[in-house]
Amino acid sequence: MPEQFIWGIEVFLNGLMTGVLYSLVALGFVLIFKASGIFNFAQGVMALFAALTLVGIMEGQVPFSHLINATFGTEIHHFGWHVPAWLAIILTMGVMVLLAWLVNKLIFQHLVNQPPIILFMAAIGLAYFLEGLGDMMWGADIKELDVGLPQGINTTIDEVTYNLFGYGFFIDNLDLWATGIAAVLVAALVIFAQYSKHGRAMRAVADDHQAALSVGISLKFIWIMVWSLAGFVALVAGIMWGTKSGVQFSLSLIALKALPVLMLGGFTSIPGAIVGGLIIGVGEKLFEFIVGPLVGGATENWFAYVLALIFLVFRPQGLFGEKIIERV
Amino acid sequence: MKLKLLTAAAAALMAAAPALAELKIVDTSYRTGPYAANGIPFSDGYQDYFTLLNERDGGIGGEKINLVECETGYNTEKGVECYESTKGGGSLVYQPLSTGITYQLIPKASADGIPLHTMGYGRTSAKNGEVFEWVFNYPANYWDGASHAITHILNENDGDISGKSIALVYHNSAYGKEPIRTLEKLGEKHGYDLTLLPVDHPGQEQKSQWLQIRRERPDYVIMWGWGVMNQVAIQEAVNIRYPMENFIGIWWSGSENDVKAAGADADGYKALTFHNLGDDYPVYDDIQEYVVETGKAAGAGDQIGSVLYNRGMYAAMLAAEAIKTAQEMHDTSNITPEQMRDGMENLVMTEEKMAALGLPNFGPEFEVTCANHGGDGMGAVSQWNAEAGEFELITDYYQSDQEIIQELIKEDSMAYAEENDIELRCE
């Protein structure tokens, strides 16, 4: 097989893996938009906040220690214990549920029936608030995150492909784990939405708030539940991206990678977020591989948004989004 | 009536109070946002050094330093706002700590008559003092850095790198593109092949670039990154098992933050530097005694001795030495921004002077002149020792290829002078 073709397969596979990571971020957007019509601008910051909290708990860091020390002249930074990753993940999830409750209680409960632009503005405000809160709670330094996920080349795939093609493929172990976790996550979300009582209630709220209210579904509960789920997805995304680059404030910028995925897959579809992520991931990597060298490279962001734009023109609701026709 | 009395009292008080002579220094820092992890240690070092001078020496030449901090968030618009809101009251010098902010401030500061010091960043051709009267970039600039990396590779290969392949992984921005021309020119001279691999901002996703490096296996990789791009690049290099000792980052890709995520696997990674590292200097004992222990440190005191803390402190030390030079030149302790510019233009850093400051062998010796605002282009290479958890200097300071760099600087600065109708000085 020609060398370029074999390399192309490697790029394709890596694109799929990268796409899964994009999908993880996009999923959080979809969950909240589907249930409440809010384009949650804060989803990237939620991933950052969740990852910061996770590392903070794991390392036994005292939250707000800088503020406490500056106010009281103390010198406390750590509790002196280390929490195992599994327990820290559970505790972080608890924090994310509390955050979901607070966000609804203090912000979105007061904005029911407001136009989408108001909800969007509130989400922007929330993003900035959360970023500042994360800074105050855990500090701005870069934190190593190790929950035990392996990183680096998968030697089995390397050897097998070398024997087959005379060239060993590079697949990152972390990406393989991310793919597995994302698959389980999506399956669990779909099963939850289709077969559980609260899942069906969530879909009812997504379809029609008024009708859901009239049959006794609590909007408050559903919204808190959905924000908690989005918090969980943010935690998973934060773990994956944070393991790669360390937990740092630029983690919030991963939201930029989710936007074209949403445009392509649709804002209301969980499978759409996954398929959209895979298309964007594979598309941008192959485009960079084939066209990049001809135009000086760095085409990935450009390609992702141009592809999303093309989809917007021909299919505004995205691949799996619901087409809404409002008649006068 | 009461209001009138109060107003009169306030006016009398203001008239009676002696004019507070002080040296105003603005620290345009970024302690928030995506780059805060790098901004904090630099700012801590910058402020702690001036605090030390105030606490230990009573300021500089008897004048206390009035340090004003302004948060830019590494955002160009905010940086310009900081400049505009603080430039009054005799601000002596600005260190924008961002190439984007620097480009915006060059015409403003030149018009306002306030010097800029862009140490190791900003507009490289500002080294030409004939054109850029108010801008200084000593002791080294980006083009020096590109040359330092190539010189290091030359030294490792007995002076012959013809036929070698070098890849430049760079942030796809004006900053990241800075070394390209120099590397191309040096490539023509030394006969190596250069591959350019731009990375989109912010650099969290670099799979394509590192797959290409894995396929092509360049002999060396040079990196021009910032923020998260550095951590991801080093992690990806580890993932593809690229030899770390052949991976060289610019000084903005060479702090402890950059190697943290990759952990022990980053051992051997190299980075350029224009100052020394670690905390084994007498001045740190003073900082501990007069600043940290008295609770006057800018931060938590946990950054002391880190690469970026040292860089911030070095920037402050150079500013303080320029102030002293200006005070001596103009025979006044309360200098103006114009006099500060004179001090910067006549700054001479010798080993003797640095040793007396408690910083022996901390930076290269250099001299600033009217025509040369960039020093002598000296730099060195550091290497990450994962076991010790620190970068270590592994070479002496050596000079960049002045033959090529001076030509490029002249070309770029003269074009700027022509565009902006600037009359050459230092004749």
Interface residues (C-beta under 8 A of the other chain):
Chain A: W7 E10 V11 N14 G15 T18 H66 N69 G73 E131 G132 D135 A140 D141 I142 E144 Q151 G152 I153 F170 D172 W241 K244 S245 G246 Q248 F249 S250 L251 S252 L253 I254 K257 K285 E288 F289 G292 G296 G297 A298 E300 N301
Chain B: R31 T32 G33 P34 Y35 A36 A37 I40 N172 L196 L197 P198 V199 D200 H201 P202 Q204 E205 K207 S208 Q209 L211 R214 R215 G227 V228 Q231 V232 Q235 V238 N239 I240 R241 N257 K260 A261 G263 G295 A300
